[in-house]
């Protein structure tokens, strides 16, 4: 999601980060129409993905449970419980626990995405006999988003001796281009959540969360709300998203600009990234990941680059200029190394939060772009109906393994 790397190739969009509040909800009135994301759910590919993973039972079971509630308090408990259950089911499937419940490969992140949309659509259109105010429906949707994304279940062991690593991923995106798309960053989050990486200094526990590809959720503070309690406690963090074809990038600099590429609701935003206390908002933030060591290490089949390029409006200027070596003094951001989409924004928000918490000198953190996850040769037509293939699966597994290796290198050099 560079500004936009997709223009020079296949799906090379990446996601960025920001400072926010509860997710924005489409419902202005009770029982609102399905959102743009939810409307895609009934297409053939999502239904096949759900059926071939066993996740086609999630929304019907949720609907039955909601239907048995007799008060808002009961409904809230059902939403929280079933949202958390969906996240744990997706993590367990990705990590080989329990039955696969279908022939779709376990490493697939798409069942979680489409099952969640089935649940949010039900809440959005639900009309219980006890009545539901707009505010109550919004709170239920916010709870469902939070619990089904692992955002409120980040837990680290107490005591010393175990490093703490926080990793974030994203939903699939650009679904109108190819509705079969999987996001390797989301798959990585499922594969690594709660796992332990062995480093030179001992074990490191990884906890993860997944974020939506929606501008408004970021403006409403979903990133800050999730990360603020965690950053003072962790030893390392990495926001991860899909970037360019055939390469990893460690993004050196993040910019305070939204470039307007449509999100999963087909909405655009072209503006300065909205954050709290805008008067003190910097145009640029920087990674504190050990990028030199990461780039020098042998972490997997894909090359890894220290990406220093940005796009800026120079001080006193009016036109954007690409700066391969990074921003110049007094410039205005138009794209970070990770572009001007939500990958850049999550990186900007997370590193700005790190800086505002006074952790710049002590907490390694920043953004990693994975390669674009590609289907196999001959399976490039979205209308083909083929939602997976062996090369697609291997590419995703290789990306997941290389992210784990990159985290291991970073943790090894972290004091």
Secondary structure, 3 states (H helix, E strand, C coil): CCCCHHHHCCCCCCEECCCECCCCCCCCCCCCCCCHHHHHHHCHHHHHHHHHHCCHHHHHHHHHHHHCCCCHHHHHHHHHHHHHHHHHHHHHHHCCCCCCCCCCCCCCCHHHHHHHHHHHHHHHHCCCCCCCCHHHHHHHHHHHHHHCCCCCCCCCCCCCCCEEEEEEEECCCCCCCCCCCCCHHHHHHHHHCCCEEEECCEEEEEEEEEECCCHHHHHCEHHHHHHHHHHCCCCEEEEEEECCCCEEEEECEEECEEECCCCCCCCCCEEECCCCCHHHCCCEEECCCCHHHHHHCCCCCCEEEEECCEEEECCCCCCEEEECCCCCCCCEEEEECCECCHHHHHHHHHHHHHHHCCCCCCCEEEEEEECCCCCCCCCCCHHHCCCCCHHHHHHHHHHHHHHHHHHHHHHHCCC
